Amino acid sequence: MHRRATIPARINIIGEHTDYAGGKSLAFATDVHLILDAKSLPTGFEGDPTVVELWQAAGGWPAHLSVTSSIPIGVGMSSSAALCLAVTLCVNGSMEPLAACKEAQRLEHEILKTPCGLLDQMAMMFGKEGSASLLDFTLLRSTTVPVPSDWMFKLVDSKIHRKLSQSSYSASVDSQLQTVHVDSENQRVERALNATARHLGPLLNASHASLQKRGVSLPEVDRQVELLQNTPGVIGARMMGGGFGGMILVLVESDDVLPELRTYSPSRGGFVEEIFE
C-alpha cells in the first residue's frame, strides 16, 4: 500500500490566539504544501525519527515514510500541524475532516509537546480555492467565505524563529487580559467579513496591538511591524501565528508593493490519495 497526504500551509488573516479560548478566526489554506508518502513494509519503520514517532503514536502500519515540504519551519505557517495532519490521513485514509483535525491535534500535544488549539488543522482541512474559512471554535464549525479581490496578502519573515513548545506560548496569562484580547479579536473577525481592503488594514493593525498587550509578540517583531505599517502601499500588518517571531502578515494595495515578495491566495485544503504503482 502507498498513501500520499498533501497538506497546505495556512495563513490566518485575523483571529489570533482565540482557538483555545472558544473564539473565532478567519484563515485560508495556501498553495505551499507538505507531502507525506507512506509505503508499506513487511516489518518495521523507516524515516525521520520524529515522523516515525508520530506514525507509531497514530497507530500506523509498518512503512517507509518520506516527507517533502515547501512550508518553512518555525515561522508561523504551522509546519508541525501540517505534518501531524499528513500522518493522520496517511494512517487512516479518507476521514471526516474535523475528526482528522482532532487526531492531528492530539499528536501535536502528546508527541511534539505543542499546546495548540485547532486553528491550524481546521484552516488546512477546510480550505477551498478562492475562499477563506470562518472558524468558530466554540461550535467547531467552518463556514466558507469568499475572499474579496482587493485582499492581497504577502508575508515578511521576521527572521526570528522559535519553537512554540520551547517558548512562553504555553505559559499562563492573566485571565482578564486574555478575555479582553479574545473578545476584541472576535469583534475584529466579524467586522472583517464585510470589509474592503481599506477597512481590513486597520483591523490587522489593531489585532497586532492587542497581541502585543497579550504578551505574545517581541520588541524586535513590533519594530518590523511598525515599519511595514508605515510603508507606502501597505494597508495593514500584524504578527501571524503563535508569536515570538515568525512571519508578519502584510495587506498590500497591489503586487507592486514589496515586489520581492510573492502574493498568497486561498487554495485547496488537505487530502489523501492511494497511489497505485
C-alpha positions in Angstrom: 0.0 0.0 0.0 1.2 3.5 -0.8 -0.7 6.6 0.5 0.2 10.2 -0.1 -1.1 13.1 2.0 -0.9 16.6 0.8 -1.4 19.3 3.4 -1.2 23.1 2.7 0.3 25.7 4.9 -2.2 28.1 6.4 -2.4 31.9 6.6 -4.5 33.3 9.4 -6.0 36.6 8.3 -7.3 37.6 11.7 -8.3 35.9 14.9 -5.1 35.0 16.6 -4.8 33.3 20.0 -8.6 32.7 20.0 -8.9 29.0 19.1 -8.1 27.6 22.6 -10.5 30.1 24.1 -13.5 29.2 22.0 -13.2 32.3 19.8 -13.2 32.8 16.0 -10.6 33.1 13.2 -10.6 33.9 9.5 -8.0 31.9 7.8 -7.1 30.2 4.5 -5.1 27.3 3.1 -2.3 28.2 0.7 -0.6 26.6 -2.3 2.5 25.8 -0.2 2.5 22.2 0.9 3.9 19.4 2.9 3.6 15.9 1.3 4.0 12.7 3.2 4.4 9.4 1.3 3.8 6.2 3.3 4.8 2.9 1.6 4.1 -0.4 3.2 7.0 -2.5 4.5 6.8 -6.2 5.7 8.1 -5.1 9.1 9.5 -2.1 10.9 9.5 1.6 10.2 11.9 3.8 8.1 12.1 7.5 8.0 12.9 10.6 10.1 12.7 9.6 13.8 10.1 12.3 14.6 7.9 11.2 11.7 8.2 7.6 12.8 7.3 8.5 16.4 4.2 10.4 15.2 3.3 7.5 12.9 3.6 4.9 15.6 1.6 7.1 18.0 -1.2 7.3 15.4 -1.3 3.5 15.1 0.5 3.4 11.7 1.3 0.2 10.0 4.9 -0.9 9.1 6.0 1.7 6.5 8.7 3.7 4.8 7.9 7.3 5.4 9.3 10.2 3.4 8.4 13.9 3.7 8.9 16.7 1.2 7.8 20.2 2.2 8.0 23.8 1.0 6.5 25.0 4.3 9.1 27.0 6.2 9.8 25.6 9.7 9.3 27.8 12.8 7.9 30.9 11.0 4.2 30.7 12.0 2.9 28.8 9.0 2.2 25.7 11.0 4.6 23.1 9.6 4.1 20.9 12.6 0.3 20.9 12.3 0.7 20.0 8.6 3.0 17.1 9.5 0.6 15.8 12.1 -2.4 16.0 9.7 -0.4 14.2 7.0 0.4 11.4 9.4 -3.2 11.2 10.5 -4.5 11.0 6.9 -1.9 8.5 5.7 -2.6 6.2 8.7 -6.4 6.3 8.4 -7.1 7.2 4.7 -10.0 9.5 3.9 -11.8 10.5 7.1 -14.2 13.2 8.4 -12.3 16.5 8.4 -13.0 17.5 12.0 -12.0 14.0 13.2 -8.7 14.3 11.3 -8.1 17.7 12.9 -8.7 16.4 16.4 -6.4 13.4 15.9 -3.7 15.7 14.5 -4.1 18.0 17.5 -3.7 15.0 19.8 -0.4 14.1 18.1 0.9 17.6 18.3 0.0 17.8 22.0 1.4 14.4 23.0 4.4 13.9 20.8 5.5 17.4 19.7 4.5 18.9 23.1 2.9 22.0 21.5 -0.2 23.2 23.4 -2.0 24.2 20.2 -5.7 24.8 19.6 -7.5 23.7 16.4 -6.9 26.8 14.2 -4.1 25.4 12.1 -5.7 22.0 11.5 -9.1 23.3 10.6 -7.8 26.0 8.3 -5.7 23.3 6.5 -8.5 20.8 6.2 -11.5 23.0 5.3 -9.7 25.2 2.8 -11.4 26.0 -0.6 -10.0 27.6 -3.7 -10.6 31.3 -3.6 -12.2 31.3 -0.2 -11.2 31.7 3.5 -12.7 29.7 6.4 -14.6 31.4 9.2 -13.7 29.1 12.1 -15.9 29.0 15.2 -14.0 27.2 18.0 -17.0 27.0 20.3 -19.1 25.2 17.7 -16.1 23.6 16.0 -17.6 24.7 12.7 -16.1 26.1 9.4 -18.0 28.4 7.1 -16.7 29.2 3.7 -16.2 32.9 3.0 -15.2 34.2 -0.5 -12.1 36.4 -0.3 -12.6 39.8 -2.0 -10.4 40.5 -5.0 -8.8 43.6 -3.3 -7.5 41.5 -0.4 -3.8 40.9 -1.4 -1.5 39.3 1.2 2.2 39.0 1.4 4.4 37.5 4.2 7.6 39.1 5.6 9.9 36.8 7.5 10.9 38.5 10.8 14.0 36.2 10.9 13.2 35.4 14.5 12.3 31.7 14.7 11.3 29.9 17.9 9.6 26.6 18.6 6.3 27.3 20.4 6.9 24.2 22.6 10.1 26.0 23.9 8.6 29.5 24.3 6.2 31.1 26.8 3.3 30.2 24.5 2.2 27.6 27.0 2.7 29.9 30.0 -0.3 31.1 31.9 -1.6 34.6 31.1 -3.7 36.9 33.2 -7.3 35.7 32.6 -8.7 39.2 32.3 -6.1 40.2 29.7 -6.8 37.0 27.7 -10.5 37.7 27.8 -10.1 41.3 26.7 -8.0 40.1 23.7 -10.3 37.3 22.7 -13.4 39.5 22.9 -11.9 42.3 20.9 -10.3 39.9 18.4 -13.7 38.1 17.8 -15.2 41.5 17.1 -12.5 42.2 14.6 -13.1 38.9 12.9 -16.8 39.7 12.5 -16.0 43.1 11.1 -13.5 41.7 8.6 -16.2 39.6 7.0 -17.7 42.6 5.2 -14.6 44.7 5.0 -12.9 46.1 1.9 -9.1 46.0 2.0 -9.1 49.6 3.1 -11.2 48.7 6.2 -9.4 45.4 6.8 -6.0 47.1 7.2 -6.8 48.9 10.4 -8.3 45.7 11.8 -5.0 43.9 11.2 -3.1 46.8 12.9 -5.4 46.7 15.9 -5.0 42.9 16.1 -1.3 43.3 16.4 -1.6 45.9 19.1 -3.9 43.6 21.0 -1.4 40.7 20.6 1.3 43.0 22.0 -0.7 43.6 25.1 -1.5 39.9 25.3 2.3 39.3 25.5 3.0 37.1 22.5 4.9 39.5 20.4 8.5 40.7 20.8 10.0 44.2 20.5 12.1 43.1 17.5 8.9 42.0 15.7 7.0 45.1 16.8 9.6 47.3 15.2 9.3 45.5 11.9 5.5 45.6 12.0 5.6 49.3 12.6 8.0 49.9 9.7 5.7 47.8 7.4 2.6 49.6 8.6 4.2 52.9 7.6 5.4 51.6 4.2 3.7 53.2 1.2 1.2 50.8 -0.3 0.8 48.7 2.8 -2.7 48.9 4.2 -2.1 46.9 7.4 0.3 44.4 9.0 0.4 42.2 12.1 2.4 39.3 13.5 1.0 35.9 12.5 1.0 32.6 14.3 1.6 31.7 17.9 4.0 34.6 18.3 7.6 35.2 19.5 8.8 35.7 15.9 7.9 34.1 12.6 6.0 35.6 9.8 4.4 39.1 9.5 1.2 39.2 7.5 1.0 42.3 5.2 -2.0 43.5 3.4 -0.9 45.4 0.3 -2.6 47.6 -2.3 -1.0 45.8 -5.3 1.7 43.3 -6.3 4.0 46.3 -6.9 4.2 46.8 -3.1 7.1 44.8 -1.6 7.7 43.4 -5.1 10.4 41.0 -4.0 7.7 39.0 -2.1 5.0 36.8 -3.6 1.3 37.2 -3.1 -0.6 34.4 -1.3 -4.1 33.3 -2.4 -6.6 30.8 -0.9 -6.1 27.2 -2.2 -7.5 23.7 -1.7 -7.4 22.0 1.7 -5.6 18.9 2.7 -6.3 15.5 1.1 -5.0 11.9 0.9 -4.8 9.6 -2.1 -4.0 6.0 -2.8 -1.0 5.6 -5.1 -1.1 2.6 -7.5 2.3 1.7 -9.0 
